Amino acid sequence: MLTTASPLTDSSIDPKLITKLAGLELTTVGELLRYVPRRYIRRGQVSATERPEPDEWITVIGRVEKSQMIAMKRRYGKFLKIVVNDGQNRYEASFFNAKYIQRVLVSGVRVALAGKVKYFNNQIQLSHPDWLVLPDDGMDVHGTSMMAELLADERGGPADDGADGPEALTGTADDVEHFSRAIIPMYPATRDVQTWEIWRAVRQVVADTVPAADPLTGEQRSARGFITSDEAIRHIHLPDTMDQVEQARDRLKFDEALAVQTALAQRRADLGAEVAIGCPHVPGGLEDQLAERLPFELTGGQKTVLSEIGDDLAVDHPMNRLLQGEVGSGKTLVSLLAMLRVVDNGHQCAILAPTEVLAAQHYRTVMTMLGDLARGGELGGADGATRVGLLTGSLGTAAKRQTLLDAVTGDSGIVIGTHALLQGNVEFFDLGMVVVDEQHRFGVEQRDVLRGKGREDRRPHFLVMTATPIPRTVAMTTFGDLDTSVMTELPRGRQPIKTTVVPMSKPAWVDRVWERANEEIDAGRQVYVVCTRIGDEESNKKTPGKKATGKSTRTKAEEKEDDTVSVLQQAQMLETGPLAARRIAVLHGRMHPDDKNDVMDAFTRGDVDVLVATTVIEVGVDVPNATTMAIVNAERFGVSQLHQLRGRVGRGRHAGLCLLMTAAHDLSASMERLKAVEASNDGFELAMVDLQQRREGDILGALQSGGKSSLSFLSLIDDVDVIADARDLSESIVDGDRDLTDHPALADLVRAVLLPSRAEYLEKS
């Protein structure tokens, strides 16, 4: 018999299928059993309620409405075209060399199709999908299998890997039975492994696996009305009724919450034993001197946040705080005042920025704010002044050496840098605080490197800042793992930003974008144009307008990028087209740092009318005269990034305009996301939109949002009460049994949900 820890190679699953499942990162029995159906279809029920996204891999269950052979226009031969209706949508599917398939996929047949979505004239199309004829009234499983056998006989033997849809002919009786059930589980599938194959594997291991011990006692289950964990696993994969599915979901949802809350409770217990540097307020220090020099009064939100941070810094436990605030709301000033308190206590601070442009912007801002307070040891420096260092990968050797020296000797109270700060040769004399700006641009492992650079066994205080909370941040905050500070006031002097979605499929709308740009420039203002990529790809990549020769060696992701407009393409089009009379410059990450600085300086001075750039201008760029931004292929960006980008305009006395140029389908999730950005300028509201659309993401893994999540049932939007219940239970257990020695089933659950790599990630977050 198998256990949840058993590798799938110990099971009776076909080795070829085991290899396919490994592509889904399913290598053990437990991982497979926790790979749960995405949805369920009852016999006769429609397959979906929304139109799928282009390139999405879907499984359709429906009936063939039309089937016909069509002559090809450009070469000899015919292809089979069928139309399948699932009760909600119609799908066109094409099969080449399909003289045998046409005898089976005839009008009236019930069928499952699995393939990649394409659109043509607003019609959903599947090109050469995998297929399986399904049982129907008057047709049992045996009858369906006979069809496959008939096809095999006519082709002279079992199906091979040719173009006749062999995937449909190699299905087992189990595969067909999957679709003959009253309730059909539909698993997240790919081109390599279909939903019916996953169900076949699940059914085999369920039958051969020993029931695992339940992490809840009978009393705990009874109090919550739960079934056992073993019953939940079996009902989620092999339900006879939808009531069983709901019972299973309720139990597995709580199990996920309990596993995460137990891990967090263990982490909080460990953090309570860690030592940091207590940094109380120092009267008359650099913090007070800067506050006295400010030409304005701090907002109420800034004062509140400074008080919260000050309370954290005063104790000898490490601060772990998230600072959320709109673009321009004064987060940089708040963090600088907090850092000066640490410097006043004789310790150092580090600011980690995601790009050289932002690091340089922070350096200029801090130096401007501090003035002579940042010229320690220099002629004209104030009494008690410190130094501010800058460290980036492209910094000159002499300047880099001086920054490293000032950091290790303690002469620099504040060091600002990019990923270069994470290198092993960067040492601090006494690092007391780490500030991470736009924390979603860094992996947890990267941030943890700086946290480990504290002196001796002391952890530096840790502050992360973001203008728009991303799903992972919201998730961790909901779990109570981060202390959170929020600044909601509109920044002083900020003008409203109007956002409009522009369909790129409508030439008149696109023309109007460049007309508006010309109008703004005529009024003496400046324009950003943002593109998804640079456009200086290697020579073996496809060149627009040029016929490709030879076999392509490019990845599908690279080929997909051909559908987007690059910085270089866009700049050339504008220079020779609608903005030909304007001063246009480009900015992207692969430019030499000196060239980047020259371009930004020219744009800041007003010597450039239009800046065509990648997302290097997403954060940190502050040009009050820039009023308009056109984001090309806006569907390729997330809500958080779009909100950050448009925050570059409307920073002066003129209102801002953001134009989201998109090729997204009108009914797609991408268009829904763009419409949400169009409708709101509230970053916190948009964070919830992002969370609702893309869900929580993998809060326990390397992913920030979307993608494969460790959590299949728990929703941070809908299940706050479940999380609170799980937190109370986990804390009561961990308080008396930190290592879960007396709760082995709970320890197994934590490992099963988190997995070792994710547990390590959570430990660092």
C-alpha positions in Angstrom: 0.0 0.0 0.0 1.0 3.6 -0.7 1.3 6.5 1.7 1.1 10.2 0.8 5.0 10.3 1.0 5.4 7.5 -1.6 6.8 8.5 -4.9 4.5 7.9 -7.9 7.1 5.5 -9.3 6.0 3.1 -6.5 2.4 3.2 -7.8 0.7 1.2 -10.6 0.5 4.3 -12.8 1.9 3.9 -16.3 5.5 5.1 -16.4 4.8 7.4 -19.4 2.0 9.0 -17.5 4.2 9.4 -14.4 6.7 11.3 -16.7 3.8 13.6 -17.8 2.7 14.2 -14.3 6.3 15.2 -13.3 5.9 18.1 -15.8 3.1 19.4 -13.5 5.5 19.0 -10.5 3.6 16.0 -9.3 6.1 13.4 -8.1 4.6 12.0 -4.9 1.2 10.5 -4.0 0.5 13.4 -1.7 1.2 16.0 -4.4 -1.1 14.2 -6.8 -3.9 13.9 -4.3 -3.6 17.6 -3.6 -3.8 18.5 -7.3 -7.5 19.0 -7.2 -10.1 19.6 -9.9 -10.5 23.2 -11.0 -14.2 22.7 -11.5 -16.9 20.1 -12.0 -19.4 19.5 -14.8 -22.6 17.6 -14.3 -23.9 15.5 -17.2 -25.7 17.8 -19.5 -24.3 21.0 -17.9 -22.4 23.6 -19.9 -18.6 23.6 -19.7 -17.9 27.2 -18.9 -19.5 30.6 -18.2 -16.8 32.8 -19.6 -15.0 33.0 -22.9 -11.5 31.7 -22.7 -8.3 33.8 -23.1 -6.2 33.4 -26.3 -3.6 30.7 -25.9 -5.4 29.2 -22.9 -5.4 25.4 -22.8 -9.0 24.3 -22.3 -11.1 21.2 -22.2 -14.6 21.4 -23.8 -17.4 18.9 -23.4 -20.2 19.4 -26.0 -22.0 18.0 -29.0 -20.9 18.1 -32.6 -23.3 20.4 -34.5 -21.5 20.4 -37.8 -18.8 18.3 -39.5 -17.4 18.8 -43.0 -14.3 18.2 -45.1 -13.0 21.4 -46.6 -10.4 21.8 -49.4 -7.3 23.7 -48.6 -6.7 26.9 -50.5 -2.9 27.0 -50.7 -2.0 23.3 -51.0 -3.5 20.0 -52.1 -5.6 18.1 -49.6 -8.5 18.6 -47.2 -9.1 19.2 -43.6 -12.0 18.4 -41.3 -13.8 21.3 -39.6 -16.3 20.6 -36.9 -18.4 22.9 -34.7 -19.0 21.8 -31.1 -21.6 23.4 -28.9 -21.2 23.1 -25.1 -24.5 25.0 -24.4 -22.6 28.2 -23.7 -20.2 28.7 -26.6 -19.5 27.3 -30.0 -16.0 26.1 -30.8 -14.5 25.4 -34.2 -12.0 22.6 -34.4 -9.8 21.7 -37.4 -8.1 18.4 -38.1 -5.7 17.8 -40.9 -5.3 14.5 -42.7 -8.5 13.5 -41.0 -10.2 11.1 -43.4 -10.6 8.6 -40.6 -11.6 11.0 -37.9 -14.5 12.3 -40.0 -16.2 8.9 -39.7 -16.4 9.3 -35.9 -16.7 13.1 -35.3 -20.1 13.4 -37.0 -23.0 15.6 -36.2 -24.8 14.6 -33.0 -21.8 12.9 -31.3 -20.9 14.0 -27.8 -17.2 14.7 -27.5 -14.4 16.1 -25.3 -11.9 18.4 -27.0 -8.7 19.7 -25.4 -6.5 22.3 -27.0 -5.2 25.8 -27.2 -7.6 28.7 -27.9 -7.3 30.9 -30.9 -9.7 33.6 -32.1 -10.7 34.4 -35.7 -13.5 36.9 -36.4 -14.5 36.6 -32.7 -14.9 32.8 -33.1 -13.2 30.5 -30.7 -11.0 28.0 -32.6 -9.0 24.9 -31.6 -6.4 23.7 -34.0 -6.0 19.9 -34.1 -7.1 19.4 -30.5 -6.9 16.1 -28.6 -10.4 14.5 -28.6 -12.4 11.7 -27.0 -15.9 10.5 -28.0 -18.0 10.3 -24.9 -20.9 8.1 -23.8 -24.4 9.3 -24.6 -27.9 8.0 -24.5 -27.9 4.7 -26.3 -24.1 4.4 -26.2 -22.3 2.9 -23.3 -18.5 2.9 -22.5 -18.1 -0.3 -24.5 -19.7 1.2 -27.5 -17.4 4.2 -27.3 -14.3 2.0 -27.1 -15.5 0.1 -30.1 -15.3 3.3 -32.1 -11.6 3.7 -31.2 -11.0 0.1 -32.1 -12.8 0.5 -35.5 -10.5 3.4 -36.3 -7.4 1.5 -35.3 -8.5 -1.4 -37.5 -9.1 0.8 -40.5 -5.6 2.3 -40.1 -4.0 -1.0 -40.0 -3.2 -1.2 -36.2 -3.1 0.9 -33.1 -2.9 4.7 -33.4 0.5 6.2 -33.7 1.7 9.8 -33.2 0.6 11.0 -36.7 -1.7 13.9 -37.4 -5.0 11.9 -37.2 -5.6 12.8 -33.6 -4.0 9.7 -32.1 -4.4 11.1 -28.6 -8.0 10.3 -28.8 -7.4 6.7 -29.8 -5.1 5.8 -27.0 -7.5 6.6 -24.2 -8.4 3.8 -21.8 -11.8 2.7 -20.6 -11.1 4.7 -17.5 -10.6 7.8 -19.6 -14.0 7.4 -21.2 -15.6 6.5 -17.8 -14.3 9.8 -16.5 -16.8 11.5 -18.7 -19.6 9.0 -18.0 -19.9 10.0 -14.3 -22.8 12.0 -13.1 -20.3 14.6 -11.8 -17.2 15.1 -14.0 -14.0 16.5 -12.3 -12.1 18.8 -14.6 -8.4 19.2 -13.7 -6.0 22.0 -14.8 -4.5 20.3 -17.9 -1.8 21.1 -20.4 -0.9 20.0 -23.9 1.2 17.1 -22.4 -1.3 15.7 -20.0 -5.1 15.8 -20.3 -7.7 16.1 -17.6 -8.9 12.5 -18.1 -5.3 11.2 -17.7 -4.9 13.0 -14.4 -8.2 11.6 -13.2 -7.0 8.1 -14.2 -3.8 8.5 -12.1 -5.7 9.9 -9.2 -8.2 7.0 -9.2 -5.3 4.5 -9.1 -3.5 6.1 -6.1 -6.7 6.7 -4.2 -7.5 3.0 -4.3 -4.0 2.0 -3.2 -3.2 4.6 -0.5 -3.4 4.0 3.2 -5.7 6.6 4.9 -3.5 9.3 6.6 -3.9 10.2 10.3 -6.3 13.2 10.8 -4.6 16.4 12.1 -7.9 17.2 13.9 -9.4 15.3 16.8 -12.9 14.0 16.7 -13.9 16.8 19.0 -12.4 19.5 16.8 -14.1 18.0 13.7 -17.4 17.8 15.4 -17.3 21.4 16.6 -16.8 22.5 13.0 -19.0 20.0 11.3 -16.1 18.5 9.3 -15.7 15.2 7.7 -12.3 13.4 8.1 -9.3 14.5 6.0 -9.3 11.1 4.2 -12.9 11.4 3.3 -12.3 14.9 2.0 -9.6 13.8 -0.4 -11.7 10.9 -1.7 -14.8 13.1 -2.2 -12.9 15.9 -3.9 -11.7 13.5 -6.6 -14.5 10.9 -6.8 -17.8 12.7 -5.8 -21.2 11.1 -6.2 -23.0 14.3 -5.3 -22.2 18.0 -5.2 -22.9 18.0 -1.4 -19.8 15.7 -1.1 -17.8 18.2 -3.1 -18.8 21.1 -0.8 -18.1 19.0 2.4 -14.7 18.2 1.0 -13.9 21.8 0.1 -14.9 23.0 3.5 -12.5 20.6 5.2 -9.6 21.0 2.8 -10.0 24.8 3.0 -9.6 24.7 6.7 -6.6 22.3 6.4 -4.8 24.8 4.2 -5.5 27.6 6.6 -4.4 25.5 9.5 -1.1 24.5 7.8 -0.2 28.0 6.9 -1.2 29.5 10.3 0.7 26.8 12.1 3.9 27.6 10.1 3.3 31.3 10.8 2.8 30.6 14.5 6.0 28.7 14.6 7.8 31.6 12.9 6.3 34.2 15.2 7.6 32.1 18.1 11.0 32.1 16.6 11.0 35.8 15.9 10.1 36.5 19.5 13.5 35.1 20.5 15.5 37.1 17.9 17.4 40.2 19.0 17.5 43.5 17.1 19.0 46.9 17.9 16.8 49.2 20.0 16.8 52.7 18.5 14.9 55.3 20.6 14.5 58.9 19.5 17.6 61.0 20.0 16.7 64.6 20.8 18.5 67.1 18.6 19.8 64.4 16.3 19.8 64.2 12.5 16.1 63.2 12.6 15.1 66.4 14.4 17.4 68.5 12.3 15.8 67.4 9.1 12.2 67.7 10.5 13.0 71.3 11.5 14.2 72.1 8.0 11.1 70.8 6.2 9.3 73.7 4.4 6.0 72.0 5.0 4.2 70.2 7.8 4.0 66.4 7.7 0.5 65.0 6.9 -1.5 63.3 9.5 -0.8 60.0 7.8 3.0 60.5 7.8 2.9 61.4 11.5 0.9 58.3 12.4 3.2 56.0 10.4 6.3 57.6 11.9 4.9 57.0 15.4 4.2 53.3 14.5 7.7 52.8 13.1 9.3 54.6 16.0 7.6 52.3 18.5 9.0 49.3 16.5 12.5 50.7 16.4 12.6 51.5 20.1 12.5 47.8 21.2 15.1 45.1 20.8 13.0 42.9 18.5 13.3 43.2 14.7 10.7 45.4 13.0 8.9 43.7 10.1 6.6 46.3 8.7 5.0 47.0 5.4 4.4 50.7 4.4 1.7 51.2 1.9 1.0 54.5 0.3 0.0 56.0 -3.0 2.7 57.3 -5.5 4.0 60.6 -4.1 2.4 60.3 -0.7 5.6 60.8 1.2 6.9 57.3 1.8 10.4 58.3 1.0 10.5 61.1 3.5 9.0 58.8 6.2 11.6 56.1 5.6 14.4 58.7 5.6 13.3 60.1 9.0 13.1 56.6 10.4 16.6 55.8 9.0 18.0 58.9 10.6 16.7 57.7 14.0 18.7 54.5 13.5 21.8 56.6 12.4 21.4 58.8 15.4 21.8 55.6 17.5 25.1 54.9 15.8 24.0 52.3 13.3 23.7 52.1 9.5 20.8 51.7 7.0 20.5 50.3 3.5 18.0 51.1 0.8 17.4 48.4 -1.8 15.9 49.6 -5.1 15.0 47.5 -8.1 16.6 49.5 -10.8 19.6 51.8 -11.3 17.2 54.6 -12.4 15.3 54.4 -9.1 18.5 53.9 -7.0 20.0 57.1 -8.5 16.7 58.9 -8.0 16.7 57.9 -4.3 20.3 59.1 -4.0 19.5 62.5 -5.5 16.4 62.9 -3.4 18.1 61.9 -0.1 21.1 64.1 -0.8 18.8 67.1 -1.7 16.7 66.6 1.4 19.7 66.2 3.8 22.0 68.9 2.2 24.9 69.4 4.6 23.5 66.7 6.9 24.8 64.2 4.3 28.3 65.6 4.0 29.9 64.0 7.1 33.7 64.7 7.2 33.5 67.1 4.3 34.2 70.9 4.3 30.8 72.5 4.9 29.2 69.5 6.4 27.0 70.0 9.4 28.0 68.9 12.9 27.2 65.2 13.4 26.5 64.8 9.7 26.6 61.4 8.1 27.4 60.2 4.6 25.2 58.7 1.9 26.6 56.0 -0.5 25.4 54.8 -3.8 26.2 51.3 -5.1 25.1 49.9 -8.4 26.5 47.4 -10.8 27.6 49.9 -13.4 29.3 52.2 -10.9 33.0 53.0 -11.7 35.7 51.1 -9.9 37.0 54.0 -7.9 33.5 55.1 -6.8 32.4 51.5 -6.0 35.6 51.0 -3.9 34.9 54.2 -1.9 31.2 53.2 -1.3 32.3 49.7 -0.1 34.9 51.3 2.2 32.5 53.8 3.7 30.0 50.9 4.4 32.5 48.6 6.1 34.0 51.4 8.2 30.7 52.8 9.2 31.4 56.2 7.7 28.2 56.0 5.5 25.1 56.0 7.6 22.9 55.3 4.6 23.9 53.1 1.6 21.5 53.1 -1.4 21.8 50.5 -4.1 20.4 47.9 -6.4 21.0 44.2 -6.4 24.7 45.1 -6.1 24.1 45.5 -2.4 23.4 41.7 -2.2 26.9 40.7 -3.3 29.1 38.8 -0.9 31.8 41.5 -0.9 29.4 44.1 0.5 29.9 44.4 4.3 28.5 46.8 6.8 30.1 47.9 10.0 26.8 47.8 11.9 23.6 47.4 9.8 20.6 48.4 11.8 17.8 48.8 9.3 16.9 47.7 5.8 14.4 49.5 3.6 13.2 47.8 0.4 11.4 50.0 -2.1 8.8 48.4 -4.4 9.3 45.1 -2.6 7.4 43.1 -5.2 10.4 43.6 -7.6 12.6 41.4 -5.4 12.5 37.7 -4.5 12.4 36.8 -0.8 15.8 35.1 -1.0 17.3 38.4 -2.3 15.8 40.4 0.4 16.9 37.9 3.0 20.6 38.4 2.1 20.5 42.0 3.4 18.6 40.9 6.5 21.5 38.5 7.2 24.1 41.3 7.1 23.4 42.5 10.6 26.2 42.6 13.2 26.8 39.4 15.2 23.5 37.7 15.9 21.3 40.8 15.6 18.7 41.2 12.9 18.3 44.6 11.3 14.9 46.2 11.4 13.1 45.7 8.1 10.7 48.1 6.3 9.2 47.3 2.9 7.4 50.0 0.9 5.0 49.8 -2.0 2.6 52.2 -3.7 0.2 49.4 -4.8 -0.1 46.3 -2.7 0.3 43.2 -4.8 -1.6 40.0 -4.2 1.2 38.3 -2.2 1.5 41.3 0.1 -2.2 41.4 0.7 -2.2 37.7 1.4 0.6 37.8 3.9 -0.9 40.8 5.6 -4.3 39.1 5.8 -2.5 36.2 7.5 -1.2 38.7 10.1 2.5 38.0 9.3 3.4 41.6 8.7 2.7 44.8 10.7 1.1 47.2 8.3 1.1 51.0 8.0 -1.0 52.8 5.5 -1.0 56.4 4.2 -4.2 57.1 2.3 -4.1 60.9 1.9 -3.8 62.3 -1.6 -0.4 63.8 -2.1 -0.1 67.6 -1.9 -0.2 69.2 -5.3 -1.0 66.1 -7.2 -3.4 66.5 -10.1 -6.1 63.9 -11.1 -5.1 61.3 -13.7 -7.7 60.4 -16.3 -7.3 56.9 -17.8 -8.8 55.6 -21.0 -8.6 52.2 -22.7 -7.7 52.4 -26.4 -8.4 49.4 -28.6 -5.4 49.0 -31.0 -7.7 47.3 -33.4 -9.4 50.6 -34.1 -7.0 52.8 -36.2 -9.0 56.0 -35.6 -8.6 55.5 -31.8 -4.8 55.0 -32.2 -4.5 58.1 -34.4 -6.2 60.1 -31.7 -3.6 58.9 -29.1 -0.9 60.6 -31.1 -3.0 63.7 -31.8 -3.4 64.1 -28.0 0.3 63.7 -27.6 0.9 66.5 -30.1 -1.6 68.7 -28.3 0.2 68.2 -25.0 3.5 69.0 -26.6 2.1 72.1 -28.3 1.0 73.2 -24.8 4.6 72.9 -23.6 4.3 69.6 -21.9 5.9 66.1 -22.3 4.9 62.6 -23.0 5.8 59.1 -22.0 5.3 56.1 -24.4 5.8 52.7 -22.6 6.4 49.4 -24.4 6.8 45.9 -23.1 10.2 45.1 -24.7 13.3 46.7 -26.1 13.4 45.3 -29.6 17.2 44.6 -30.0 16.8 40.9 -29.9 19.4 38.5 -31.3 19.6 38.1 -35.1 18.0 34.6 -35.0 14.8 36.1 -33.8 12.0 37.0 -36.2 12.2 40.5 -37.7 8.9 42.2 -38.4 8.2 42.3 -42.2 11.0 39.9 -43.0 10.4 36.4 -44.0 12.0 33.9 -41.7 14.4 31.3 -43.2 15.4 28.0 -41.7 14.0 26.3 -38.6 13.2 28.6 -35.7 15.2 28.1 -32.5 13.1 30.5 -30.5 10.9 29.7 -27.6 7.1 30.1 -27.7 7.4 33.0 -25.2 9.8 34.8 -27.6 7.5 34.1 -30.6 4.6 35.5 -28.6 6.5 38.7 -28.1 6.3 39.3 -31.8 2.7 40.3 -31.2 3.9 43.3 -29.1 5.4 46.6 -30.2 9.0 47.2 -29.0 10.6 50.4 -27.9 12.8 50.6 -31.0 9.9 49.9 -33.3 7.6 52.4 -31.6 10.2 55.1 -31.6 11.0 54.6 -35.3 7.2 54.7 -36.1 6.7 57.9 -34.2 9.9 59.6 -35.7 8.7 58.9 -39.2 5.0 59.3 -38.6 2.6 61.2 -36.3 5.3 62.7 -34.1 8.0 63.3 -36.8 8.5 67.0 -35.8 9.1 66.2 -32.1 12.2 65.5 -30.1 12.1 61.8 -29.3 14.4 59.7 -27.1 14.5 56.1 -26.0 15.3 54.7 -22.6 15.7 51.0 -21.7 17.6 48.8 -19.3 20.4 47.6 -21.7 21.6 51.2 -22.4 24.9 52.2 -20.9 24.3 53.9 -17.5 25.8 57.1 -18.6 23.5 57.2 -21.6 20.5 56.4 -19.4 21.4 59.3 -17.1 21.9 61.6 -20.1 18.5 60.8 -21.5 16.7 61.2 -18.1 18.5 64.5 -17.5 17.5 65.8 -20.9 13.9 64.7 -20.4 13.9 66.3 -16.9 15.2 69.6 -18.4 12.5 69.6 -21.1 14.9 69.0 -23.9 13.0 65.8 -25.0 9.3 65.9 -25.9 8.6 62.2 -26.0 10.4 59.5 -24.0 9.8 56.0 -25.5 10.8 53.6 -22.7 10.4 50.2 -21.1 9.3 49.9 -17.5 12.6 51.3 -16.3 10.5 54.5 -15.6 7.9 52.6 -13.6 9.1 53.9 -10.2 11.3 56.7 -9.1 11.1 59.0 -12.1 9.7 62.4 -11.2 9.2 64.9 -14.1 6.4 67.3 -13.1 6.0 68.6 -16.7 5.2 65.1 -18.1 1.4 65.0 -18.4 0.6 62.2 -20.8 1.5 58.5 -20.9 0.6 56.0 -23.6 1.1 52.3 -22.6 1.4 50.1 -25.6 0.1 46.5 -25.3 -1.2 47.4 -21.8 -2.7 43.9 -21.5 0.8 42.5 -20.9 1.0 44.4 -17.6 -0.6 43.7 -14.2 -2.8 46.1 -12.3 -0.1 47.0 -9.9 2.4 47.8 -12.7 -0.1 49.9 -14.7 -1.0 51.9 -11.6 2.7 52.5 -10.9 3.4 53.5 -14.5 0.6 56.1 -14.7 1.8 57.5 -11.4 4.6 59.1 -13.5 2.2 61.7 -14.9 0.1 64.4 -13.2 2.9 65.1 -10.7 2.9 68.9 -11.4 0.3 71.5 -11.8 -1.4 70.0 -14.9 -3.8 67.1 -14.9 -2.5 63.7 -16.1 -3.7 61.5 -18.9 -3.0 57.8 -19.3 -3.9 55.9 -22.4 -4.0 52.1 -22.2 -3.5 50.9 -25.8 -4.4 47.2 -26.0 -5.0 44.3 -28.3 -7.0 42.4 -25.7 -10.3 40.9 -26.6 -13.4 42.8 -25.4 -14.6 40.0 -23.2 -11.3 38.8 -21.9 -10.0 38.9 -18.3 -7.2 41.2 -19.6 -9.8 43.7 -20.8 -11.6 43.4 -17.5 -8.3 44.2 -15.7 -7.7 47.3 -17.9 -11.3 48.5 -17.4 -10.7 48.3 -13.6 -7.6 50.5 -13.9 -9.5 52.9 -16.1 -12.3 53.2 -13.5 -10.2 53.8 -10.4 -7.1 55.8 -9.2 -7.2 54.2 -5.8 -4.2 51.9 -5.4 -5.7 50.0 -2.5 -9.0 49.4 -4.4 -7.0 48.2 -7.4 -5.0 45.8 -5.2 -8.2 44.1 -4.3 -9.2 44.0 -7.9 -5.9 42.3 -8.7 -6.5 39.9 -5.8 -10.0 39.0 -7.0 -9.0 38.5 -10.6 -5.7 36.7 -10.2 -6.5 35.4 -6.8 -3.8 35.2 -4.0 -1.1 33.7 -6.1 1.4 31.4 -4.5 1.9 33.1 -1.2 4.2 30.3 -0.1 6.4 30.0 -3.1 8.6 32.0 -5.5 5.6 33.2 -7.5 4.2 36.7 -6.6 0.7 36.1 -8.1 -1.1 33.9 -10.5 0.5 30.6 -11.6 0.5 27.4 -9.7 -0.6 28.0 -6.1 -0.1 25.9 -3.0 -3.6 26.9 -1.9 -6.4 25.3 -3.9 -9.4 26.2 -1.7 -8.6 29.0 0.7 -9.5 32.5 -0.4 -8.1 35.5 1.3 -11.0 37.5 0.0 -13.8 35.2 1.2 -12.4 33.2 4.1 -11.3 35.6 6.7 -13.3 33.8 9.4 -11.8 30.4 8.5 -8.3 32.0 8.7 -9.1 33.5 12.1 -10.4 30.1 13.4 -7.3 28.3 12.1 -5.0 30.9 13.6 -6.6 30.6 17.1 -6.3 26.8 16.9 -2.7 26.8 15.6 -1.5 29.3 18.3 -3.1 27.2 21.0 -1.2 24.1 19.7 2.2 25.8 19.0 2.2 27.6 22.4 2.5 24.2 24.1 4.2 22.2 21.3 6.5 24.4 19.2 7.9 21.6 17.1 4.6 19.6 16.9 6.3 16.6 18.5 2.9 15.6 20.0 1.0 16.5 16.9 2.6 14.4 14.1 -0.5 14.5 11.8 -0.5 18.3 11.9 3.3 18.3 11.2 2.6 16.1 8.1 -0.2 18.5 7.0 2.2 21.5 7.2 4.7 19.6 5.1 2.1 18.5 2.6 0.7 22.0 2.0 3.9 24.0 2.2 6.4 21.5 0.9 10.0 21.9 2.1 11.0 24.6 -0.4 7.9 26.6 0.4 8.4 26.3 4.1 11.9 27.6 3.7 10.6 30.5 1.7 7.9 31.3 4.3 10.6 31.2 7.0 12.5 34.0 5.1 9.5 36.1 4.2 
